[in-house]
Amino acid sequence: MDTELTAWSGESATRRSVDDAPPPFRPAWWLRSGHLQTLWPAVAEPAPAVPLRVQRLDLPDGDFLDLFHGPAAAGPVVLLLHGLAGCARSGYMLHAAEALTRHGYQAVAMQYRGAGGEINRLPRFYHSGAIDDVGNALASVRRCYPGRPVALVGFSLGGILTLNYAGHHGDRALCEAAVSISAPLDLDAAARAVDEGFARLYQWDILRGLKAMIRRKFPMGVPRGPSPPAVERIRSIRAFDEQITAPLHGFRDAADYYRQWSPGRHLPGISLPLLFLAARDDPFLPAPALAGTHTAPANALVKLPDHGGHVGFIAGGRPRAAEHWLPERIVAFMNALVRDRAPLEAPTKT
């Protein structure tokens, strides 16, 4: 299948076709709240079985990350980026990979440094500004699938990385399209949101995974980091970023980290077709975290439905027949950009 991804600007026919399909999201009647939409996929449904081939990607600084290749498909490649404390086999990643494969796309899931329970070689790990790793993953994907267009799709933290990578590199980005799901534009506002009310439950679960990652790093020595007892006393994502993420990755403090890598700062620089999707009832994303969508360029399609939760978007008429709307939305975006006309010319980006 010879394919290419088309661009759009303003109110082009391609943009309108992306906007019109699939039908607008309507939440399942038993999952009307943002919290239920967020929790259901994580606790009530098994992830689909998707065979994945693991590729160890050695990085220029001596570290590594892993790429998980889905079943062989002849279409464009979609590189999937997971969320904070997630991994390549997180449920939403597998649902997306299954849908993409079913529709003829080559799915590849990136697993960040230190994620997935396997310790990486260096003290550093992943964060919202680790766009060098995204670039290395994209370059590897291009080598594995030469001549094919590549799209970048990120969930939560992966959506942050998608926006920051595409915005920072502009027309030099090593991908032809991007999708950001449930990502804040303001990291400071998002950190405040998960430290309030019921959202602290999500924060506790995320911190549990982050602390486990740091514990695995202690035998190798973690410079500029807190002692093991101090790590156990961390009670918020902001405190984790203040005591661990910031000093370990060269930021003055959490505020400096949030300022430099809030996606709202990089959004105007995105020059490729972009779908930005976030629900207004997302417990991770209060209104201040989404302020700035008006700065999105003409090539961006911003969708802010009233319902959907955080990486949820579950529809369907009954619990035993839940429908995952989100993977089909990603596929519809890709389908609207793909043209089956002239043979694809190999990208000239370096």
C-alpha positions as CSV (number, residue, x, y, z in Angstrom):
1,M,0.0,0.0,0.0
2,D,1.7,3.2,-1.2
3,T,0.6,6.0,1.1
4,E,1.5,9.4,2.2
5,L,0.2,11.9,4.8
6,T,-1.3,15.1,3.6
7,A,-1.1,18.4,5.4
8,W,-3.8,21.0,5.9
9,S,-4.2,24.6,6.8
10,G,-7.2,26.8,7.6
11,E,-10.5,25.1,6.5
12,S,-9.1,22.6,4.0
13,A,-11.2,19.6,2.9
14,T,-8.8,17.3,4.7
15,R,-9.2,19.3,7.9
16,R,-13.0,19.1,7.6
17,S,-12.9,15.4,7.0
18,V,-10.8,14.9,10.2
19,D,-13.2,17.1,12.1
20,D,-16.3,15.2,11.0
21,A,-15.1,11.6,11.7
22,P,-15.9,9.7,13.8
23,P,-19.1,10.8,15.5
24,P,-18.7,13.1,18.6
25,F,-17.9,11.2,21.8
26,R,-20.9,10.3,23.9
27,P,-20.0,8.7,27.2
28,A,-21.5,5.4,28.3
29,W,-24.5,6.0,30.5
30,W,-22.9,4.3,33.5
31,L,-19.7,6.3,33.1
32,R,-20.9,9.9,33.0
33,S,-18.3,11.4,35.4
34,G,-14.7,12.1,34.6
35,H,-13.5,10.0,37.5
36,L,-15.5,6.9,36.3
37,Q,-14.2,7.4,32.7
38,T,-10.7,7.6,34.1
39,L,-10.9,4.5,36.3
40,W,-12.9,2.1,34.2
41,P,-10.3,1.3,31.5
42,A,-7.6,0.9,34.2
43,V,-9.5,-1.4,36.6
44,A,-12.5,-3.0,34.9
45,E,-11.3,-4.2,31.5
46,P,-8.5,-6.5,30.4
47,A,-6.1,-5.1,27.8
48,P,-6.2,-6.8,24.3
49,A,-3.5,-9.3,23.5
50,V,-1.2,-7.7,21.0
51,P,2.0,-9.5,20.1
52,L,5.0,-7.2,20.4
53,R,8.5,-7.6,19.2
54,V,11.0,-5.8,21.5
55,Q,13.9,-3.7,20.1
56,R,16.6,-2.4,22.4
57,L,17.6,1.0,21.2
58,D,21.1,2.1,22.4
59,L,21.3,5.9,22.8
60,P,24.2,8.2,22.1
61,D,24.9,8.9,25.8
62,G,25.3,5.1,26.5
63,D,21.8,4.5,27.9
64,F,18.9,2.7,26.2
65,L,15.2,2.6,25.7
66,D,13.0,0.0,24.2
67,L,10.7,0.0,21.2
68,F,7.9,-2.5,21.0
69,H,6.9,-3.3,17.4
70,G,3.3,-4.5,16.8
71,P,2.3,-7.1,14.1
72,A,3.6,-6.3,10.6
73,A,1.5,-3.9,8.6
74,A,2.1,-2.2,5.3
75,G,0.7,1.3,6.1
76,P,2.2,4.4,7.8
77,V,4.0,4.0,11.1
78,V,2.5,5.3,14.4
79,L,4.8,5.7,17.3
80,L,2.9,5.5,20.6
81,L,4.1,7.3,23.8
82,H,2.8,6.2,27.2
83,G,2.0,8.3,30.3
84,L,3.7,8.9,33.6
85,A,4.5,5.7,35.4
86,G,3.1,3.7,32.4
87,C,4.8,1.5,29.9
88,A,4.5,0.1,26.4
89,R,2.1,-2.5,27.6
90,S,-0.3,-0.1,29.4
91,G,-3.9,-0.8,28.5
92,Y,-4.5,2.3,26.4
93,M,-1.3,1.6,24.5
94,L,-2.4,-1.9,23.6
95,H,-5.9,-0.7,22.7
96,A,-4.4,1.8,20.3
97,A,-1.9,-0.7,18.9
98,E,-4.7,-3.2,18.3
99,A,-6.9,-0.7,16.5
100,L,-4.1,0.7,14.4
101,T,-3.0,-2.8,13.3
102,R,-6.5,-3.8,12.4
103,H,-6.7,-0.8,10.1
104,G,-3.4,-1.5,8.4
105,Y,-1.0,0.8,10.3
106,Q,2.3,-0.3,11.8
107,A,2.2,0.4,15.5
108,V,5.4,0.9,17.5
109,A,5.3,1.6,21.2
110,M,8.1,3.6,22.8
111,Q,9.1,2.7,26.4
112,Y,11.1,5.4,28.2
113,R,14.3,5.1,30.1
114,G,13.6,3.4,33.4
115,A,10.0,2.6,32.6
116,G,8.4,-0.8,32.6
117,G,10.2,-2.1,35.6
118,E,13.6,-2.4,33.9
119,I,16.4,-0.2,35.2
120,N,18.2,1.9,32.7
121,R,22.0,2.4,32.7
122,L,22.2,6.1,33.7
123,P,20.9,8.0,36.7
124,R,18.5,10.1,34.4
125,F,15.1,8.8,33.5
126,Y,12.2,10.3,31.6
127,H,10.4,13.7,32.0
128,S,8.3,16.2,30.0
129,G,11.4,17.6,28.3
130,A,13.0,14.4,27.2
131,I,12.4,15.2,23.5
132,D,15.9,13.9,22.6
133,D,14.8,10.4,23.3
134,V,11.7,10.9,21.2
135,G,13.9,12.1,18.4
136,N,16.1,9.1,18.7
137,A,13.1,6.8,18.7
138,L,11.7,8.5,15.6
139,A,15.0,8.2,13.8
140,S,15.1,4.5,14.6
141,V,11.6,4.0,13.4
142,R,12.5,5.7,10.1
143,R,15.4,3.3,9.7
144,C,13.3,0.3,10.4
145,Y,10.5,1.3,8.0
146,P,12.3,3.4,5.3
147,G,10.1,5.5,3.0
148,R,7.0,5.3,5.2
149,P,5.4,8.4,6.8
150,V,5.4,8.4,10.6
151,A,2.9,9.8,13.1
152,L,3.5,10.5,16.8
153,V,0.7,9.7,19.2
154,G,1.1,10.5,22.9
155,F,-1.1,9.8,26.0
156,S,-0.9,12.1,29.0
157,L,2.8,12.6,29.6
158,G,3.3,11.1,26.1
159,G,1.0,13.8,24.8
160,I,3.2,16.4,26.6
161,L,6.3,14.9,24.9
162,T,4.5,14.9,21.6
163,L,3.6,18.6,21.8
164,N,7.0,19.6,23.1
165,Y,8.9,17.6,20.5
166,A,6.8,18.8,17.6
167,G,6.8,22.4,18.8
168,H,10.5,22.6,19.5
169,H,11.5,21.1,16.2
170,G,8.8,22.7,14.0
171,D,9.3,21.7,10.3
172,R,12.4,19.7,11.3
173,A,10.4,17.1,13.2
174,L,10.9,13.5,12.1
175,C,7.2,12.9,11.8
176,E,4.4,14.0,9.5
177,A,1.5,14.2,12.0
178,A,0.9,14.2,15.7
179,V,-1.9,13.4,18.2
180,S,-1.9,14.6,21.8
181,I,-4.4,12.9,24.2
182,S,-5.2,14.2,27.7
183,A,-2.1,16.4,28.0
184,P,-2.0,19.7,30.0
185,L,-0.6,22.8,28.4
186,D,0.4,24.1,31.9
187,L,2.4,21.6,34.0
188,D,2.2,23.8,37.2
189,A,-1.6,23.8,37.0
190,A,-1.7,20.0,36.4
191,A,0.6,19.4,39.4
192,R,-1.8,21.4,41.6
193,A,-4.9,19.6,40.3
194,V,-3.6,16.1,41.3
195,D,-2.8,17.3,44.8
196,E,-6.4,18.2,45.6
197,G,-9.5,16.2,46.6
198,F,-10.2,12.8,45.0
199,A,-7.4,13.3,42.4
200,R,-4.9,12.6,45.2
201,L,-5.8,8.9,44.6
202,Y,-4.3,9.1,41.1
203,Q,-1.3,11.0,42.5
204,W,-0.7,8.3,45.1
205,D,-0.8,5.6,42.4
206,I,1.6,7.5,40.1
207,L,4.0,8.2,42.9
208,R,4.0,4.5,43.9
209,G,5.4,3.7,40.4
210,L,7.8,6.6,40.3
211,K,9.2,5.7,43.8
212,A,9.7,2.1,42.7
213,M,11.7,3.3,39.7
214,I,13.9,5.4,41.9
215,R,14.4,2.6,44.4
216,R,15.8,0.5,41.6
217,K,18.3,3.2,40.8
218,F,19.8,3.6,44.3
219,P,22.3,0.7,43.9
220,M,23.9,2.6,41.0
221,G,24.0,5.9,42.9
222,V,21.7,8.8,42.2
223,P,23.6,12.1,42.2
224,R,21.9,15.2,43.4
225,G,19.0,13.2,44.7
226,P,17.5,12.6,48.1
227,S,18.3,9.7,50.4
228,P,16.1,6.6,50.4
229,P,14.2,7.7,53.5
230,A,13.5,11.1,52.0
231,V,12.1,9.5,48.8
232,E,9.6,7.5,50.9
233,R,8.4,10.8,52.5
234,I,7.5,12.4,49.2
235,R,3.8,12.8,49.0
236,S,3.1,14.8,45.8
237,I,4.2,14.9,42.2
238,R,5.4,18.5,42.7
239,A,7.6,17.3,45.6
240,F,8.9,14.5,43.5
241,D,9.8,16.9,40.7
242,E,11.3,19.4,43.2
243,Q,13.5,16.8,44.9
244,I,14.3,14.3,42.1
245,T,13.3,15.3,38.5
246,A,14.6,18.8,38.6
247,P,18.1,18.3,40.2
248,L,18.7,15.1,38.3
249,H,18.0,16.7,34.9
250,G,19.6,20.1,35.3
251,F,16.6,22.3,36.3
252,R,16.8,24.8,39.2
253,D,13.6,23.5,40.8
254,A,10.2,22.2,39.9
255,A,9.0,25.7,38.9
256,D,11.9,26.0,36.4
257,Y,11.1,22.5,35.0
258,Y,7.4,23.3,34.6
259,R,8.2,26.7,33.0
260,Q,10.6,25.3,30.4
261,W,8.5,22.3,29.4
262,S,4.9,23.3,29.7
263,P,3.5,22.4,26.2
264,G,1.7,25.7,26.0
265,R,5.1,27.3,25.5
266,H,5.8,25.1,22.4
267,L,2.4,24.7,20.9
268,P,2.6,27.7,18.5
269,G,5.7,26.2,16.9
270,I,4.0,23.0,15.7
271,S,3.9,23.0,11.9
272,L,2.5,19.5,11.1
273,P,-1.1,18.3,11.3
274,L,-2.0,18.0,15.0
275,L,-5.0,16.6,16.8
276,F,-5.2,17.9,20.4
277,L,-7.9,16.1,22.4
278,A,-8.7,16.6,26.1
279,A,-11.9,16.2,28.0
280,R,-13.2,19.1,30.1
281,D,-14.0,16.6,32.9
282,D,-10.5,15.2,33.0
283,P,-9.6,15.2,36.8
284,F,-5.9,15.8,35.8
285,L,-6.7,18.8,33.7
286,P,-8.6,21.7,35.3
287,A,-9.4,24.7,33.1
288,P,-6.0,26.5,33.9
289,A,-4.1,23.5,32.7
290,L,-5.8,23.8,29.3
291,A,-5.5,27.6,29.0
292,G,-3.7,28.5,25.9
293,T,-5.4,26.3,23.3
294,H,-6.2,29.6,21.4
295,T,-2.5,29.8,20.6
296,A,-2.7,26.6,18.6
297,P,-1.6,27.1,14.9
298,A,-4.0,26.7,11.9
299,N,-2.7,23.2,11.3
300,A,-4.0,22.0,14.7
301,L,-7.5,20.6,15.4
302,V,-8.4,21.2,19.1
303,K,-11.1,19.1,20.5
304,L,-12.3,19.6,24.1
305,P,-15.4,17.5,24.6
306,D,-17.3,17.8,27.9
307,H,-16.8,14.2,28.9
308,G,-14.1,11.5,28.5
309,G,-12.0,11.7,31.7
310,H,-8.3,11.1,31.5
311,V,-7.4,8.8,28.6
312,G,-10.9,7.3,29.0
313,F,-13.5,8.1,26.3
314,I,-15.5,4.9,26.9
315,A,-18.9,4.7,25.1
316,G,-21.3,1.8,24.7
317,G,-24.8,0.8,25.8
318,R,-23.9,-1.6,28.6
319,P,-20.8,-2.5,30.8
320,R,-20.2,-5.9,29.1
321,A,-20.1,-4.2,25.7
322,A,-18.0,-1.1,26.4
323,E,-16.7,0.7,23.3
324,H,-13.3,2.3,23.2
325,W,-13.9,5.5,21.2
326,L,-10.4,6.9,21.6
327,P,-8.5,4.3,19.4
328,E,-11.0,4.8,16.6
329,R,-10.6,8.6,16.8
330,I,-6.9,8.1,16.3
331,V,-7.5,5.8,13.4
332,A,-10.0,8.3,11.9
333,F,-7.4,11.1,12.1
334,M,-4.8,8.9,10.4
335,N,-7.3,7.8,7.7
336,A,-8.2,11.4,6.9
337,L,-4.5,12.3,6.4
338,V,-3.6,9.2,4.3
339,R,-3.8,9.5,0.5
340,D,-3.6,6.4,-1.6
341,R,-2.6,8.2,-4.8
342,A,1.0,9.0,-5.8
343,P,3.7,6.7,-4.4
344,L,5.3,8.0,-1.3
345,E,8.5,9.8,-1.7
346,A,11.1,9.1,1.0
347,P,11.2,12.0,3.6
348,T,14.1,14.4,3.2
349,K,14.3,15.3,6.9
350,T,17.5,14.6,8.7
